[in-house]
Amino acid sequence: MRTSRKTTHARTLGALGLAAAALLAATACEPSDDKAGATPPPKSSTSPSVSASAPAVPSTSAKPSASSSAPGRPGEAEGDPTGIDGNCPDDYTDVKVEWAVPPTKDDSKLLLTVTNTSTEPCKLRTYPVLRLEDGHGRLVGVFENSKPQTEVTLAPGKEAYAGLLLRQSNKDVSTLVKNMALAPHGQSPDNNTGEGVLLQMPKGGVYVDDKARVTYWNSSSEAAVSPLFAH
């Protein structure tokens, strides 16, 4: 099971919750540009942290932990596992959530950062498949025009980014969401493997509407967040 703990490192994030298991079983779908992500039950851990872009605002971070069924960790005889469709293996990445800009200016935009924690390079060919923990298990749509021209290759220790637009309407017609379930990298939106992590939103929750969208993973944080400002 993957867990998420609060940490004091800059720009860390995410938190796992076992309570999300029932939610992630939901199969409700939300309209998107073309695709939406299905997210499965998580495995749980938390860590307080301070966002690099908003020092005074805590973020959270989701970190993997070994399980009896997991392949060997880096350096063990089994070697690094292969991810879904050649994407980075879920057990060898660390995902962080923080404000794309300080929330005093705009609390509708988030930046997701994924780090390759393995000893081998890996690829990110898709976008983060996210499901809201909002009582309905709504899926987050995708900015189809955000797909990079070349596949993102992540060297060991390197990062990639995705922008998340939470809403395009006012807070009073939006839903407060404290967590989002993130499916394994490369998982099809229609495929529920029962794996994944639960990302805890900063500042105790964010307001999300039915037009929430996420970008593809990108090697540049600037390119990842730019679609968020076109709305």
Backbone hydrogen bonds in HBPLUS format (Angstrom, degrees):
<---DONOR---> <-ACCEPTOR-->    atom                        ^
c    i                          cat <-CA-CA->   ^        H-A-AA   ^      H-
h    n   atom  resd res      DA  || num        DHA   H-A  angle D-A-AA Bond
n    s   type  num  typ     dist DA aas  dist angle  dist       angle   num
A0063-LYS N   A0003-THR O   3.05 MM  60  5.90 135.5  2.25 142.1 154.1     1
A0011-ARG N   A0050-VAL O   2.76 MM  39  5.89 147.7  1.86 137.3 143.6     2
A0015-ALA N   A0198-LEU O   3.08 MM 183  5.59 127.8  2.37 125.4 140.3     3
A0016-LEU N   A0045-SER O   2.79 MM  29  4.72 151.8  1.87 126.7 135.9     4
A0020-ALA N   A0017-GLY O   3.18 MM   3  5.66 158.4  2.23 108.2 114.5     5
A0021-ALA N   A0018-LEU O   3.03 MM   3  5.65 169.1  2.04 120.1 123.6     6
A0023-LEU N   A0020-ALA O   2.98 MM   3  5.01 109.6  2.50  97.8 115.0     7
A0024-LEU N   A0020-ALA O   2.81 MM   4  6.00 160.2  1.85 163.9 169.5     8
A0025-ALA N   A0022-ALA O   3.25 MM   3  5.39 144.7  2.38  98.8 108.7     9
A0026-ALA N   A0023-LEU O   2.91 MM   3  5.56 159.5  1.95 117.2 124.1    10
A0049-SER N   A0059-SER O   3.14 MM  10  5.02 128.8  2.42 150.6 147.2    11
A0059-SER N   A0049-SER O   2.68 MM  10  5.02 143.6  1.81 117.7 130.4    12
A0051-SER N   A0057-VAL O   3.28 MM   6  6.21 169.7  2.29 165.2 164.5    13
A0054-ALA N   A0051-SER O   3.23 MM   3  5.06 133.4  2.46  91.2 103.8    14
A0057-VAL N   A0054-ALA O   2.83 MM   3  5.55 167.5  1.84 132.9 137.3    15
A0062-ALA N   A0095-VAL O   3.47 MM  33  5.94 171.7  2.48 172.9 170.7    16
A0070-ALA N   A0067-SER O   3.04 MM   3  5.14 151.2  2.12 104.4 113.4    17
A0076-GLU N   A0073-ARG O   2.99 MM   3  5.71 163.2  2.02 148.1 149.8    18
A0079-GLY N   A0076-GLU O   3.03 MM   3  5.60 142.2  2.18 114.5 124.4    19
A0086-GLY N   A0083-GLY O   3.37 MM   3  5.26 148.3  2.48 123.0 114.5    20
A0087-ASN N   A0084-ILE O   2.91 MM   3  5.43 166.0  1.93 121.7 126.4    21
A0088-CYS N   A0123-LYS O   2.69 MM  35  5.40 126.8  1.97 160.9 160.6    22
A0092-TYR N   A0089-PRO O   3.06 MM   3  5.42 157.1  2.12 110.9 118.2    23
A0117-THR N   A0092-TYR O   2.83 MM  25  5.04 153.1  1.90 132.4 137.3    24
A0094-ASP N   A0115-THR O   3.03 MM  21  5.17 147.3  2.14 137.6 147.5    25
A0115-THR N   A0094-ASP O   2.88 MM  21  5.17 151.7  1.96 140.8 150.2    26
A0096-LYS N   A0113-THR O   2.70 MM  17  5.01 156.3  1.76 147.9 156.4    27
A0113-THR N   A0096-LYS O   2.88 MM  17  5.01 159.7  1.93 139.0 145.0    28
A0098-GLU N   A0111-LEU O   3.09 MM  13  5.45 148.7  2.19 146.7 156.1    29
A0111-LEU N   A0098-GLU O   2.81 MM  13  5.45 167.7  1.83 157.4 159.8    30
A0100-ALA N   A0109-LYS O   3.17 MM   9  5.51 177.8  2.17 121.8 121.4    31
A0105-LYS N   A0102-PRO O   2.86 MM   3  5.69 160.5  1.89 126.1 131.9    32
A0106-ASP N   A0102-PRO O   3.19 MM   4  6.46 160.5  2.23 142.2 148.1    33
A0166-LEU N   A0108-SER O   2.73 MM  58  4.97 169.6  1.74 153.5 155.0    34
A0110-LEU N   A0164-LEU O   2.91 MM  54  5.03 161.8  1.95 145.2 151.2    35
A0164-LEU N   A0110-LEU O   2.91 MM  54  5.03 160.8  1.94 149.3 147.1    36
A0112-LEU N   A0162-ALA O   2.80 MM  50  5.07 178.1  1.80 165.3 165.4    37
A0162-ALA N   A0112-LEU O   2.90 MM  50  5.07 147.3  2.01 143.0 147.9    38
A0114-VAL N   A0160-ALA O   2.93 MM  46  5.36 163.5  1.96 146.2 151.7    39
A0160-ALA N   A0114-VAL O   2.93 MM  46  5.36 144.2  2.06 146.6 157.7    40
A0116-ASN N   A0158-LYS O   3.06 MM  42  5.80 158.9  2.11 162.3 168.0    41
A0157-GLY N   A0116-ASN O   2.72 MM  41  5.13 159.0  1.76 150.5 154.7    42
A0122-CYS N   A0154-LEU O   2.95 MM  32  5.24 150.9  2.03 134.6 143.0    43
A0154-LEU N   A0122-CYS O   2.64 MM  32  5.24 170.4  1.64 169.8 171.8    44
A0124-LEU N   A0152-VAL O   2.86 MM  28  5.25 150.3  1.95 149.8 157.1    45
A0217-TRP N   A0126-THR O   3.27 MM  91  6.48 178.8  2.27 141.1 141.3    46
A0183-ALA N   A0129-VAL O   2.98 MM  54  5.44 166.9  2.00 158.3 162.1    47
A0140-VAL N   A0130-LEU O   3.08 MM  10  5.55 163.8  2.11 149.4 147.1    48
A0131-ARG N   A0181-ALA O   2.97 MM  50  5.14 147.9  2.08 140.3 149.9    49
A0181-ALA N   A0131-ARG O   2.81 MM  50  5.14 157.3  1.86 158.7 158.4    50
A0132-LEU N   A0138-ARG O   2.69 MM   6  5.27 163.4  1.72 164.7 166.9    51
A0133-GLU N   A0179-ASN O   3.10 MM  46  5.45 155.6  2.16 151.1 144.0    52
A0141-GLY N   A0212-ALA O   3.32 MM  71  6.31 140.3  2.49 148.2 142.2    53
A0214-VAL N   A0141-GLY O   2.95 MM  73  6.30 144.0  2.08 132.3 140.3    54
A0143-PHE N   A0214-VAL O   2.89 MM  71  5.97 156.0  1.95 143.1 147.2    55
A0146-SER N   A0143-PHE O   3.05 MM   3  5.48 160.0  2.09 117.5 120.3    56
A0158-LYS N   A0155-ALA O   2.96 MM   3  5.36 164.9  1.99 138.3 139.4    57
A0161-TYR N   A0218-ASN O   2.73 MM  57  5.15 164.8  1.75 150.7 156.2    58
A0218-ASN N   A0161-TYR O   2.67 MM  57  5.15 145.1  1.78 143.4 155.8    59
A0215-THR N   A0163-GLY O   2.90 MM  52  5.33 150.1  1.99 154.3 161.0    60
A0165-LEU N   A0213-ARG O   2.80 MM  48  5.25 154.5  1.87 164.3 169.9    61
A0213-ARG N   A0165-LEU O   3.00 MM  48  5.25 150.6  2.08 142.3 151.6    62
A0209-ASP N   A0166-LEU O   3.16 MM  43  6.69 153.2  2.24 141.8 145.2    63
A0173-VAL N   A0170-ASN O   3.22 MM   3  5.82 162.7  2.25 115.0 120.1    64
A0174-SER N   A0171-LYS O   2.93 MM   3  4.88 160.7  1.97 115.7 114.8    65
A0175-THR N   A0208-VAL O   2.83 MM  33  5.19 176.7  1.83 144.3 143.7    66
A0208-VAL N   A0175-THR O   2.80 MM  33  5.19 163.9  1.82 142.4 145.0    67
A0177-VAL N   A0206-VAL O   2.71 MM  29  5.35 167.3  1.72 157.9 161.6    68
A0206-VAL N   A0177-VAL O   2.87 MM  29  5.35 158.8  1.91 143.7 146.1    69
A0201-MET N   A0178-LYS O   2.82 MM  23  5.30 170.7  1.83 142.7 145.6    70
A0180-MET N   A0199-LEU O   2.90 MM  19  5.20 151.2  1.98 143.8 153.3    71
A0199-LEU N   A0180-MET O   2.71 MM  19  5.20 163.4  1.74 164.7 159.0    72
A0182-LEU N   A0197-VAL O   2.73 MM  15  5.32 171.4  1.74 168.6 171.4    73
A0197-VAL N   A0182-LEU O   3.01 MM  15  5.32 157.9  2.06 147.9 153.6    74
A0187-GLN N   A0184-PRO O   3.05 MM   3  5.63 159.8  2.10 139.8 139.5    75
A0191-ASN N   A0188-SER O   2.96 MM   3  5.13 164.3  1.98 113.8 118.7    76
A0205-GLY N   A0202-PRO O   3.19 MM   3  5.93 171.6  2.20 124.8 126.6    77
A0212-ALA N   A0209-ASP O   3.26 MM   3  5.85 148.7  2.37 123.7 122.0    78
A0224-ALA N   A0220-SER O   3.06 MM   4  6.25 146.2  2.18 140.6 150.4    79
A0225-VAL N   A0221-SER O   3.10 MM   4  6.33 149.5  2.19 147.4 153.0    80
A0226-SER N   A0222-GLU O   3.10 MM   4  6.08 136.5  2.30 143.9 154.7    81
A0228-LEU N   A0225-VAL O   2.95 MM   3  5.45 140.6  2.11 115.0 126.4    82
A0229-PHE N   A0226-SER O   3.14 MM   3  5.61 149.7  2.24 113.1 120.7    83
A0230-ALA N   A0227-PRO O   3.27 MM   3  5.35 165.5  2.29 105.5 109.3    84
